[in-house]
Amino acid sequence: MWFDAAHLGVSVKEVVQACRDHPDPIHLYGERLVVHVQTTPEAIEDIIQIFIRLIEEKKAAGFVPDSATLNGNGREPRTRPYEDARDRK
């Protein structure tokens, strides 16, 4: 799964660091999340809670998104991770 939380004021770097700092570290190296059959339900809940915490911290700090429908670069969010590359043909 690919994520882009920039429109919520959360950078990939912040998510990666929060995952590293978790008591049971989650190994994340970018905006791609990979879930395997051995991934526990607790690990899924942990990453959901990390995202919720980061978003709540941004709201508490006064972050207000420009638009709920735009991503961080001002374009409509992509529905497929390779959409741009495929559309260039």
Backbone bond lengths (Angstrom), bond angles and torsions (degrees), N, CA, C in turn:
res aa  C-N    CA-C-N  psi(-1)  N-CA   C-N-CA  omega(-1)  CA-C   N-CA-C  phi
1 M - - - 1.435 - - 1.525 107.15 -
2 W 1.303 116.07 141.00 1.459 122.45 176.30 1.525 108.81 -105.06
3 F 1.328 116.53 143.65 1.458 119.49 177.02 1.520 110.01 -130.31
4 D 1.311 114.59 151.40 1.458 122.47 174.94 1.519 106.14 -144.05
5 A 1.317 116.01 101.13 1.463 120.64 -177.62 1.524 112.03 -102.86
6 A 1.331 117.00 13.93 1.469 120.74 -178.37 1.523 111.84 -59.17
7 H 1.326 116.98 -36.23 1.467 119.39 -179.60 1.525 111.49 -67.71
8 L 1.338 116.74 -12.55 1.464 121.62 175.89 1.525 111.14 -100.22
9 G 1.336 115.89 3.09 1.458 120.55 178.78 1.509 114.04 86.72
10 V 1.327 117.45 8.71 1.464 121.95 -177.39 1.524 108.85 -109.73
11 S 1.327 116.50 123.14 1.460 120.07 179.92 1.529 110.89 -87.07
12 V 1.318 115.59 161.01 1.465 121.00 176.05 1.524 109.27 -59.09
13 K 1.321 116.27 -41.60 1.464 120.98 -179.66 1.535 111.16 -58.74
14 E 1.324 117.03 -41.15 1.470 120.63 178.69 1.529 111.26 -65.08
15 V 1.330 116.88 -40.33 1.462 120.52 179.39 1.525 110.06 -65.39
16 V 1.338 116.76 -46.23 1.468 120.90 179.78 1.521 110.13 -59.10
17 Q 1.326 117.43 -45.25 1.466 120.77 -179.05 1.526 111.46 -65.57
18 A 1.316 117.70 -41.98 1.466 120.96 178.90 1.527 110.52 -62.69
19 C 1.322 117.05 -37.31 1.467 120.86 177.73 1.525 110.73 -67.15
20 R 1.335 116.66 -40.14 1.480 120.56 177.13 1.524 111.59 -65.01
21 D 1.334 116.33 -37.32 1.461 121.27 -176.22 1.531 113.27 -79.23
22 H 1.310 117.56 -9.39 1.467 121.66 -179.16 1.531 108.78 -61.88
23 P 1.347 118.17 144.42 1.471 120.76 179.76 1.538 113.70 -52.66
24 D 1.316 116.94 -35.09 1.461 122.01 173.50 1.529 105.28 -114.53
25 P 1.353 117.47 86.19 1.469 121.54 -168.85 1.527 114.27 -50.20
26 I 1.326 113.55 140.30 1.455 121.96 175.60 1.524 105.97 -106.76
27 H 1.319 116.28 125.32 1.462 121.40 -176.54 1.520 109.70 -86.27
28 L 1.310 114.18 106.95 1.450 122.06 -177.71 1.526 106.59 -133.51
29 Y 1.332 116.42 131.54 1.461 119.87 -174.44 1.518 113.19 -119.30
30 G 1.294 117.40 9.50 1.454 121.42 -179.04 1.507 109.38 171.63
31 E 1.326 116.15 -156.91 1.465 120.40 -175.09 1.522 114.33 -86.54
32 R 1.322 116.99 14.73 1.462 120.83 179.28 1.521 109.77 -108.73
33 L 1.331 116.29 125.66 1.467 122.18 176.24 1.522 107.97 -106.68
34 V 1.313 115.94 128.59 1.462 120.62 178.95 1.517 108.03 -117.09
35 V 1.321 115.40 127.26 1.464 121.16 178.55 1.522 107.30 -114.12
36 H 1.320 115.45 126.68 1.456 121.72 178.99 1.520 109.58 -107.75
37 V 1.316 116.47 169.62 1.468 119.99 -179.23 1.523 111.51 -61.29
38 Q 1.324 117.60 -27.82 1.462 120.12 -179.84 1.534 113.06 -85.68
39 T 1.320 118.11 -1.37 1.465 121.12 176.58 1.525 108.50 -68.81
40 T 1.322 115.54 127.39 1.467 119.89 -175.96 1.525 111.09 -82.56
41 P 1.323 116.45 155.26 1.475 119.49 174.00 1.530 111.51 -58.32
42 E 1.333 116.88 -32.01 1.471 120.24 178.68 1.526 111.29 -64.18
43 A 1.326 117.16 -38.57 1.470 120.46 178.68 1.529 110.84 -65.32
44 I 1.323 116.24 -39.07 1.471 120.31 177.12 1.527 109.49 -63.16
45 E 1.320 116.43 -46.17 1.470 120.48 179.17 1.531 110.47 -62.71
46 D 1.326 117.41 -39.04 1.468 120.69 178.77 1.526 111.46 -58.98
47 I 1.325 117.30 -46.61 1.471 118.71 -177.50 1.528 111.19 -70.09
48 I 1.322 116.88 -34.18 1.474 119.68 175.16 1.522 109.46 -61.72
49 Q 1.325 116.76 -44.54 1.469 120.73 179.91 1.528 111.51 -65.88
50 I 1.326 117.31 -34.52 1.474 120.33 176.45 1.525 109.90 -62.58
51 F 1.336 117.16 -47.06 1.467 120.12 178.11 1.527 110.77 -60.89
52 I 1.316 117.32 -44.98 1.467 120.65 179.85 1.524 110.25 -59.82
53 R 1.331 116.91 -45.28 1.468 120.38 -179.16 1.526 110.95 -62.71
54 L 1.328 117.34 -46.24 1.466 120.07 -179.82 1.525 111.82 -61.36
55 I 1.323 116.93 -42.45 1.470 120.81 179.65 1.526 110.36 -66.06
56 E 1.334 117.39 -41.98 1.469 120.20 178.48 1.523 111.41 -64.71
57 E 1.343 117.12 -37.44 1.467 120.18 177.13 1.532 110.77 -63.21
58 K 1.331 116.82 -40.91 1.468 119.98 178.42 1.527 111.11 -64.48
59 K 1.335 116.57 -42.81 1.469 120.21 177.87 1.522 110.62 -61.77
60 A 1.333 116.62 -44.17 1.465 121.16 -179.36 1.529 111.19 -63.61
61 A 1.337 116.29 -31.00 1.470 120.96 178.74 1.522 111.93 -80.07
62 G 1.350 116.78 -4.09 1.455 120.39 176.19 1.513 115.08 99.89
63 F 1.324 118.18 7.47 1.460 119.62 179.22 1.520 109.86 -66.61
64 V 1.324 115.01 130.71 1.461 121.48 176.21 1.520 106.94 -126.95
65 P 1.336 117.95 118.45 1.468 119.19 179.70 1.525 111.32 -63.61
66 D 1.337 116.44 145.10 1.460 121.06 177.22 1.522 110.91 -62.72
67 S 1.317 115.34 -41.42 1.450 120.21 -179.16 1.515 108.47 -156.52
68 A 1.306 117.17 138.67 1.461 120.60 179.58 1.518 111.92 -71.09
69 T 1.319 117.68 -13.92 1.459 119.31 -176.50 1.518 113.92 -102.65
70 L 1.323 118.77 -6.74 1.457 120.70 -178.53 1.514 110.57 -106.93
71 N 1.340 115.88 147.13 1.456 118.38 175.20 1.526 109.24 -88.10
72 G 1.339 117.33 -175.80 1.453 121.72 -172.44 1.512 115.70 -63.17
73 N 1.322 119.13 -18.79 1.462 119.68 -179.15 1.527 112.17 -101.90
74 G 1.334 117.87 11.55 1.454 121.24 175.58 1.505 115.26 82.58
75 R 1.338 117.59 6.37 1.463 120.44 177.85 1.521 109.26 -106.27
76 E 1.316 115.10 161.73 1.462 119.16 174.71 1.520 108.72 -60.81
77 P 1.339 118.64 140.86 1.459 120.69 178.17 1.530 111.01 -59.67
78 R 1.323 115.55 143.54 1.460 120.47 177.90 1.520 109.68 -81.06
79 T 1.308 116.24 147.16 1.458 120.04 178.07 1.517 111.30 -95.71
80 R 1.328 117.35 -17.98 1.461 122.24 177.47 1.517 107.55 -128.38
81 P 1.347 118.56 140.18 1.466 119.48 -176.47 1.512 114.86 -62.57
82 Y 1.333 118.95 -26.33 1.467 121.03 -177.73 1.528 111.85 -109.89
83 E 1.294 116.72 20.28 1.462 121.91 -176.19 1.528 112.07 -55.01
84 D 1.315 118.32 -47.59 1.455 121.24 -177.47 1.527 111.80 -60.80
85 A 1.328 117.15 -45.10 1.460 121.20 -178.04 1.528 111.00 -64.49
86 R 1.317 117.65 -40.20 1.468 121.03 -179.77 1.514 111.03 -69.05
87 D 1.325 116.97 -34.62 1.449 120.60 -176.89 1.529 112.87 -74.97
88 R 1.318 118.49 -11.83 1.468 121.86 -177.52 1.529 112.64 -82.68
89 K 1.307 119.02 -6.59 1.480 121.78 -176.85 1.502 111.33 -62.66
